[in-house]
Amino acid sequence: MQSILQCMDCDRQYPVDQVAYTCITCGGLLDVQHDLHSLRQTVSHELFDRRLASLGPPHNSGVWRYRELIYPDLADDQIFTRPEGNTNLYPSPKLAAWAGLGRLWLKHEGENPTGSFKDRGMTGGVTQARLLGMQRVACASTGNTSASLASYAALAGLEGIVFFENREIALGKLAQAIAYGATCIQVSADFDRNLELVRSISEELGIYVLNSVNPFRLEGQKSILFEAIQQLGWQVPDWIVCPGGNLGNSAAFGKALHELLELGLIDRVPRVAIIQAEGANPLYRAWRKGFDDFEALQANTIATAIKIGNPVNWKKAARTLHWTEGVVEVVSDQEIMDAKARIDAQGIGCEPASACSLAGARKLAKAGVIGPDESVVGILTGNVLKDPDATINYHRNTLPGLRASWPNHLHQAEPSIAEISRILQPDEPVPV
Ligand code: F0G
């Protein structure tokens, strides 16, 4: 029941013990294909529910709980896990009302060990790196992948190498990559160019690439939806809404849902809405034109995590849209930061890119695409602590070209009871 790598375009197959990301024949993206026919006999809701009580690895991981659907043939000691996943699914009635939605849950992937969903992919990626006997792993990153790679490389005893843009990387992410001991290289180029560089250099130097072009990363990221649907008692929501950058999640979600359906673990597929920032919207543009062609662009948005103009997984994202009757929407930086302020004010918090989920769902509800009675799971991809500059500058109302619609003013005071009382009870007479 060995899994295989298979080209999504020409179906050419490769063994999983070969270093491969794209098809040698046609350049298409590869999928890890499992033997769904025999898995049908093995997997069940009960199996996965039983494992919720596991205290030890690997079944205490929100990825490896579903190991048959991630990488079936591994022994326990071949798996490198923190553990990751097990993130909360927050019912969010106040935000649902604000967004004009019937029912809304937020799946908080910022609660992963390094603060983003990337950990779910990275556990799969470093596990495969070790199986292949690789010693060095690398990625280009807008920040979160680098933090996750650095952490998981340390766990698996690999050298981690991360490339990122020398401007506009969120401080929390940079701090993590340095602290976890990766070799960090800031390059004066954007994410798209850095990804090209990493792919070429890795081929030359025999380094394993752990960007989402790596199909084993995407296998781990499928578990976001496995877990969300399990948390809903295996009931399927009407919509899954997520941000789209390099489109790894968008790719993984289609495959996850397709497999759950094939295996009889769900009886219908939710629609997937992929939300891009207005200034980084190549998928939206191509989708609007029926995918006649795909044009890369120079990206720009305050949501630096998704500042990507040439997403490597666009064909897999298009497949997800096809499989799920999905849609693509765009939101402005203003809409992103306002939605973030609403999420933050619930005491949940997220980084800017994550707020695309709520901003996009709100826009789709206004347009009548999401109906008033439909249920929505929005994915919050990263933790509020990742990008403190964006948060503080929003509340200070100092973000260029944006206004703070929901500011929480930071007060300054001398250590004086009278002065602090004026802040806390502005309309009361001040005690003397
Ligand atoms: N949200 C956050 C917080 C991210 O870090 C990313 C991607 C996305 C959304 C978009 O996800 O690429 O699967 O469409 N960050 C990558 C990185 C590119 O390098 O950390 P995607």
Residues whose N, C-alpha, C, O or C-beta is under 5 A from the ligand:
A	BS01	F0G	A140 S141 T142 G143 N144 T145 S146 P243 G244 G245 N246 L247 G248 N249 S250 A305 I306 A353 S354 T381 G382
